[in-house]
Amino acid sequence: MGSPGSLIRMGLLALMWGSSFLWIKLALGGLSPVQIALIRTALGGVVLVALCYSRGQRLPSDRRLWKHFAAVALFGSLIPFVLFPLGEQSVDSGVAGVLNSTTPLWALLFGVLAGLERRLNPVRLVGLVLGFVGTLLIFAPWQAAGLASWGSVACLAAAASYAVAYTYIGKFLSGLGLPPAALSSATLVFATGLTVLVVPVAGLQPMHLSPAVLLAVAVLGVFGTGIAQAINYRLIADEGATNATTVGYLLPVVSVLLGAAFLHEDLNLRVVAGMVVVLVGVALTRRRKAAPTPAADSAVTTLAGPSEPAGAVTAAEAVASAVQPTAARAD
């Protein structure tokens, strides 16, 4: 990660994804969680479809893939895009960002349970346990002032839902050889359609569209869910998936600092300590003695997918980055 251009792209990516929780909190001032999810997926989908066609690519038309796109859209977009705003109704944006960083831990756990991850050496096992110990430290259920609430559980469930999507990607969509932008676009198109179906049930609340709310949801959709993906593709192509994953360690830090600076959220030392423990755990789960198989690797990664040489961007990398524009990465 030595070139100035890559460092700038990494900084922009960390800012766009790390600030997503700030924009969600601001958007909640006039929109319901389902409404935020709908606008976010629609705007992000428009950006990615435009990017796809500008490169002369088309959306995958093989109907045999549609059920897989629908499954990834459900667990990788609809559920977490609703649960994070739902959780942030009672949880600070910084805490939501920290809980989001547990996704690699869930992905590793689900990968093991699904038989896609067979290299759980002692170091990675320690990292997995350590990560969940950090999560327990954040929740602090033994304290009256702890964060064990429905809101924090919703954020944790959103992080786990992302991991379900990655496990599914590793099992069914890895190595298809289709253009990354096309796969990502298709996933968000399906996510938009699924969210539309939910609106009559839970998205008909009155909207209060102030300038702050409109700005927040527009930035969240266009930049945090759309343009960030284009930057991500370029970063992976230039530096390789392994180096590109480094940005994942910046996201919870960015979310905590932005929440404190602009929303006057408390910098709770226990939450910060829990964040550090979680990130150390995530770092340990990335350690391998031997190169993993593509299927196993894609199942336990969050945004980057299998390790590839610089210039190689796999389908799994792109789909995963589309379904979770705010998650910490691990390869």
Secondary structure as the mmCIF struct_conf table of DSSP 4:
data_model
#
loop_
_struct_conf.conf_type_id
_struct_conf.id
_struct_conf.beg_label_comp_id
_struct_conf.beg_label_asym_id
_struct_conf.beg_label_seq_id
_struct_conf.end_label_comp_id
_struct_conf.end_label_asym_id
_struct_conf.end_label_seq_id
BEND BEND1 SER A 3 SER A 3
HELX_RH_AL_P HELX_RH_AL_P1 PRO A 4 GLY A 18
TURN_TY1_P TURN_TY1_P1 SER A 19 SER A 19
HELX_RH_AL_P HELX_RH_AL_P2 SER A 20 ALA A 27
TURN_TY1_P TURN_TY1_P2 LEU A 28 GLY A 30
HELX_RH_AL_P HELX_RH_AL_P3 PRO A 33 SER A 54
TURN_TY1_P TURN_TY1_P3 ARG A 55 GLY A 56
HELX_RH_3T_P HELX_RH_3T_P1 ARG A 63 LEU A 65
HELX_RH_AL_P HELX_RH_AL_P4 TRP A 66 ALA A 73
HELX_RH_PI_P HELX_RH_PI_P1 LEU A 74 LEU A 78
HELX_RH_AL_P HELX_RH_AL_P5 ILE A 79 GLU A 88
TURN_TY1_P TURN_TY1_P4 GLN A 89 SER A 90
BEND BEND2 VAL A 91 VAL A 91
HELX_RH_AL_P HELX_RH_AL_P6 SER A 93 ASN A 100
TURN_TY1_P TURN_TY1_P5 SER A 101 THR A 102
HELX_RH_AL_P HELX_RH_AL_P7 THR A 103 LEU A 113
TURN_TY1_P TURN_TY1_P6 ALA A 114 GLY A 115
HELX_RH_AL_P HELX_RH_AL_P8 PRO A 122 PHE A 139
TURN_TY1_P TURN_TY1_P7 PRO A 141 TRP A 142
BEND BEND3 GLN A 143 GLN A 143
TURN_TY1_P TURN_TY1_P8 ALA A 144 ALA A 145
BEND BEND4 GLY A 146 GLY A 146
BEND BEND5 SER A 149 SER A 149
HELX_RH_AL_P HELX_RH_AL_P9 TRP A 150 TYR A 168
HELX_RH_PI_P HELX_RH_PI_P2 ILE A 169 LEU A 173
TURN_TY1_P TURN_TY1_P9 SER A 174 GLY A 175
HELX_RH_AL_P HELX_RH_AL_P10 PRO A 180 ALA A 202
BEND BEND6 GLN A 205 GLN A 205
HELX_LH_PP_P HELX_LH_PP_P1 PRO A 206 MET A 207
HELX_RH_AL_P HELX_RH_AL_P11 PRO A 211 ALA A 218
HELX_RH_PI_P HELX_RH_PI_P3 VAL A 219 ILE A 227
HELX_RH_AL_P HELX_RH_AL_P12 ALA A 228 GLU A 239
HELX_RH_AL_P HELX_RH_AL_P13 ALA A 241 ALA A 244
HELX_RH_3T_P HELX_RH_3T_P2 THR A 245 TYR A 249
TURN_TY1_P TURN_TY1_P10 LEU A 250 LEU A 250
HELX_RH_AL_P HELX_RH_AL_P14 LEU A 251 PHE A 262
BEND BEND7 LEU A 263 LEU A 263
HELX_RH_AL_P HELX_RH_AL_P15 LEU A 269 THR A 285
TURN_TY1_P TURN_TY1_P11 ARG A 286 ARG A 286
BEND BEND8 LYS A 289 ALA A 290
HELX_LH_PP_P HELX_LH_PP_P2 ALA A 291 THR A 293
HELX_RH_AL_P HELX_RH_AL_P16 PRO A 294 VAL A 300
BEND BEND9 THR A 302 ALA A 304
BEND BEND10 PRO A 306 PRO A 306
TURN_TY1_P TURN_TY1_P12 ALA A 310 GLY A 311
HELX_RH_AL_P HELX_RH_AL_P17 ALA A 315 VAL A 323
TURN_TY1_P TURN_TY1_P13 PRO A 325 THR A 326
HELX_LH_PP_P HELX_LH_PP_P3 ALA A 327 ARG A 329
#
